[in-house]
Amino acid sequence: MLRGAWTICRRELNAYFSSPIAYAVMALYALIFGFFFYSATAYFVEASMQSQMQGRSFPMNINEMIIRPVLLNTSVIGLFLIPMITMRLFAEEKRSGTIELLITSPITDLAIIVGKWLSAVILYASVQAVASLSILYLFAWGKPDWKPIAIGYLGMLLQGGALLAIGAFISTTTRNQIIAGTAGFVVSLLLWVIEWVSQFDTSTTGKVIAYMSVVTHLEPFTKGVIDLRDVVFFLSLTFLGLFLSARSLESLRWRA
């Protein structure tokens, strides 16, 4: 299974990086990340200078004032990025007619799904890695704590993996990439804003609904805190997306 999954993964990565799409996405995301990073850093420097001029001690918490806002803001951009990555995973196979060859090959459904999902995760991680080069400037001019930064990126990767799994499932349900991308964005956005329910509904039902929000489980990571409940939530959401993808692909195999 692992060999088949890796074969599918390499095939998808070649498709991503043989076209300018992956590089364009990296460049645009890095540009937006750089804008957020510059804005947060400029505010931090200005506030620090004003505090010193007024003779007050200023808490030089780089992680809290720069890293955390930047990660939270760019995670919103991920809501647009993730559907762009997943919309072609299976929809393009259906449109081009290669899905029949794929599901009738000796490779198992699980290997196909894991391979495609893994390629999407690698591309997502690559985009994040290129954008995060801006953070190296903090280590050149300051002394930020690297552990909260690493934990924050771990949360981003867990959230991305979960939403990529959901997007992969959506891609198995249609042959139109535009529909797959739009539906993936709507679902990702819903999982993001559903946390707002807790602001006007404090009942048990409202708390349960708010618990399903990805931002609820991402925030502790941006603070440098690893909570097992948040890790389990993202892993469970990933498993759900891959499980639904397997069931959807199995139905295609039977129809084929």
N, C-alpha and C positions, 0 to 999 in steps of 0.2 A: 504493500500500500504506500509506504514512504517513497519508494522509487517512482511509482506512478504519480504521486502528488508532486514530487520535485520536477518530474518531466513536464507536467502541466504548468507548474510555476515558472519554469524557465521559458516555456513557450509564450506565456502571457507577458513576461517581462520583456522578451524580445519584441513583442507586438507593441508594448508601451514605448520602449526606448528606441525603436526603429523609426518612429514618427516624431515630429516636433512637438506633439501634444504634451508629453511628459515634461520636456524642457520648458515649454511655455508656462505650464502650471507651476513648476518650480520657481521660475523667474517672477511670475505675478505674485505668488504667495510670499516669496522672499521680500518683494517690494512692499507688500502690505505689512508684513511682519516688521520690516525695517522702519516703516512709518510709525507703527505703534511703539516700537522700541525707542525711537528718537523722541517721540512725544513724552513718554514716561521718563526718559533720562533727562530731557530738558526741564521738565517740571521738578524733578528731584534736585537738579543743580540749582535752579532758581530759588526753590524753597530753602535749600541749604544756605545759599548766600544771604537771603533775607534774614534768616534766623541768626546768622553770625553778625550781620550788621546791627541787629537789634539787641545783641548781647545775650541771646538765649541759646541754651544748649539744644542742639538738633539731633534727634535719634537717627543716626546714619544706617537705617535698615534698608539696604539695597534690595534684598529679596522681597520684602513686603511692599515697597513702593515702586519697584520696577518689574521684577520677575512675575509676581502674582498678577498684576493688571495686564501685562503683556500676554501671558498664557491664557487668561480668561477671555480677553478680546480676540485673540487669534483662534481660539477654539470655536468661536462663532463663525469665523471664516471657514472653518472645517466643515460646517453644515453645507456649504456650497461645494467645497472641494471633494468630499466623500462621494456624493452622487455622481460627480463627473468621473470618478475613478471606477465606480461599480456599474454604471449604466450599460457598459458594453460587454460585461463579463459573459453573460449568457444571451442577451438580446441580440448581439451581433452574430453569435453562432446561429441563432434561429433565423435571422434575416438572410444570412449568406447560405443557409442550408447545410452547414457543417455540423450542426447539433446532432443529426442522425448518425454521422460517422463517429462522433465523439462518444455518444451513449451506447453504441454497438461495438465499441472497441473493447479490448481485454481489460482496460483500466476500470476499476470499480467506481461507482458513483461517489463514494466517500473521498477517493483520491482526487477525482475531478474537482469536487467542491472545495476540498482543503487546498488543493494546488492553486485554484483561481483566487480563493480568499487570501492565501499566503502571499501571492504576487501583489494583490492590492495592498496588503499590510506593508510589504517591503517598499512599494512605491510611496505610500503615505509616510512611512518612516523616513524615506529619502528626502521627501519634500520638507519635512520637519527639520531634518539634519542640516540641509542647506540653509534654511531660514535662520536656524539657531546660531549660525556663525557670528551673528551680530553680538551675541551674548559674550563672545570671547573678549570684546572690548572692555567688559566689566572687570575681567580678571587682569587685563593689562593696566587699568587705571584705578582699580579698587580691589577690595578683598571680600567679595561675596561668598557666602557659604554654599559650596557646591552640592551638598546633600539635599536641601530643599529643591534646588533646580532639577536634580536627577529624579526626585520623587514627583515633581510636577510633570516632567516629561513622561514618566511612567504612567501617570494618570491620563495624559493626552493619548498615549499609545493604547491603553486599555479601552478608553472611550472610542478611539478611532477603530480599533479592531471590532468592537461590538457593533458600531454603526455600519461598518463595512460588511459584516455578516448579514445584517438586515438588508442592506442594499443589494447584496448578492442574491438573496431570496427574491427580492422584488424583480431583479433582472431575469429570473427564471420564469416569471409569469407573463412576459410580453416579448415581442420581437421588435418593438419600437424603442430605440435608445432614448428618444426624447421623453416618452412616457415613463420609462424606467427611471430616468434622471429626475423628472419632476416628482414622481411618486416617492422616490428616495429622499428628496429634499423635504417634502411635506412631512413624511414620517420622522425624519431627523429633527425637523423644527418642532414638531409636536412633542417629541421626547425631551426637547430642550425647554419649551415654554410651559409644559404641564405643571412645572413646579410653582407657577403663579397661583395655582388653585389654593395653596396653603395661605395666601395673603387674605382671602376672604372666606375661607371655609376651614375652620379649626376642628371639625369633627373627625372621627376616626376614618371615615371614608375619604375626606379631603387629605388627611395625612398619608393614607395609603396611595392615593393618586399622585401626590407630590413626591412620594418615595420612588416612583417610577421615572422621575426626571433624571436625565444624565448629568445635569448641572449640579444637582444635589450631591451626587457622588464624586463629581470632579473637584469641587471646591476644597475638600480636605487635602487633596493631593497638591493643589496650588499653594496651600499653607505649609507644605512639607510634612504632612501627616498621612501615614498609611493606616487605614482602617480596614480590617478584614471584611467587614460588611460591604464596603465599596468595591473591593476586589472581587468578592463573590458575585455582586450585582453585575459587574461588567462581564465576568466570565459566563454567568448564566445567560445574559443577553446575547453573548456571542454564540453560545451553545444553541440557544433557541433559533437564531438566524441560520446557523449551519444545519440544524435539524430540519427546519422548514424547507430549506434549499434541497436537502436530500429527498424529502417526501415529494417535492415538486418535480425534481429530476427523475425520480422513480416513476411518477405518473407519465412523464414524457417517454421513458423507456418502454413502458407497457403499450402506449399508443403507437410507438414506432414499430 
